[in-house]
Amino acid sequence: MFEIVLIILAYLIGSIPTSVWVSKSKFGIDIRDYGSGNAGATNTFRVLGAKWGSFVMLVDVTKGVIATSLYVLIPYYMSNELARTNFMIALGMVAVLGHILPIWANFRGGKGVATLLGMTLAIQPIVAMICLGIFLISLISTRFVSLSSILASVAFMVLILFVFDEKETLYRLFAMIVAMMVVVTHHKNISRIYKGTESKLPIFKNRDKRASS
């Protein structure tokens, strides 16, 4: 029964609409009315600049870490690795769902990539750091957040299935779902990249682009 309470709590944590609250409290706007209309760190970077984009990304990653780590409140999971991993995956995925469909922001959230990274950091930090490295290298090289997110998610699947050869079936399934989910949620970005119309992230630029959005 307590597991259900923690799953609900994980969803509520994931639902914290960081970019929406920041844009409203600091700028008097709703981030979803500007740029791509997405309530995530990427759009915050584009509209409000690197300072607030970085802040939103950090908080959204932290949401994933905290929600996924709620298992520590149940002693049973501390000594049962298989059950712990499965429960962490459940908690993390619910938190990601909360980010995508946040109850605190009329169910209009972001794409969940930052929260997904936080979830992965909590479950398997080595894999998460490798994926983060791939993301950053791609981002610095191309300045396409969408492409970088896709490459990192596919790398996560490859690492889990083949490099680390995880034996837990649910974890392997989770890795495949993550890759597919990120690709599907970025299908419009893929189309824009192909057409050459995808916007690039203004790295290291602290600009407020509301006027041009």
C-alpha positions, 0 to 999 in steps of 0.5 A: 500500500505504501508503494502506491503512496510513493508512486503518487508522490513521484508523480507529484514531484515530476509534475513540478513545472519548473519552467512555467513557475520560473517564467511566470514568477521572474518574467510575468509570462508563461513559457508555453506561449513562446518559442516552441511552446514546450515547458522544458529546459530547451525552450527556456534556454531559447526564450529566457537564456542560458542562466534560467535554462540551466536552472530549469534543467538542473531542477528537472534532473533533480526531480528525477533523482529524488522521485526515483530514490523514494524507494529508500523509504521502504526498508524491504527495497534496501536489501532486495536488488531486483525488487529495488531496481524494478520499483525505481524504474516504476517511480522514475517513469511515473515522475517522467509522466508527471513532467510530460503531463503535470497536474500543477500546469494543466497537464501541459509539460515538457518532453521529460528528457531532463527528468529521465536523465535524473532517473537514470542517474539514480538507477545506474549513474555510470551509464547516465554519465556516459549518455550525458557525455554523448549528449554534451558532445553532440550539443556543443557540436551541432547545437541541436538539443533534439538530436543530442537527446535522441543520440543519448537515448539510443546510446542508453539502449545500446549500453544497457542491452549490449555493453553492460548486458543487463540481465533484468528483463524489465530494465532491458525493456525500459531501455528500449522504451526510453529510446522509442519514447524520445524518438517519438516525442521528437518526431517533429524535430527530426522533420525540421532537422531534415528540412533544415529549419530546426532552431539551434540552442543559443549556448552561452547567450543570456538572451530574452527572446520573448519579443521575437517569439 
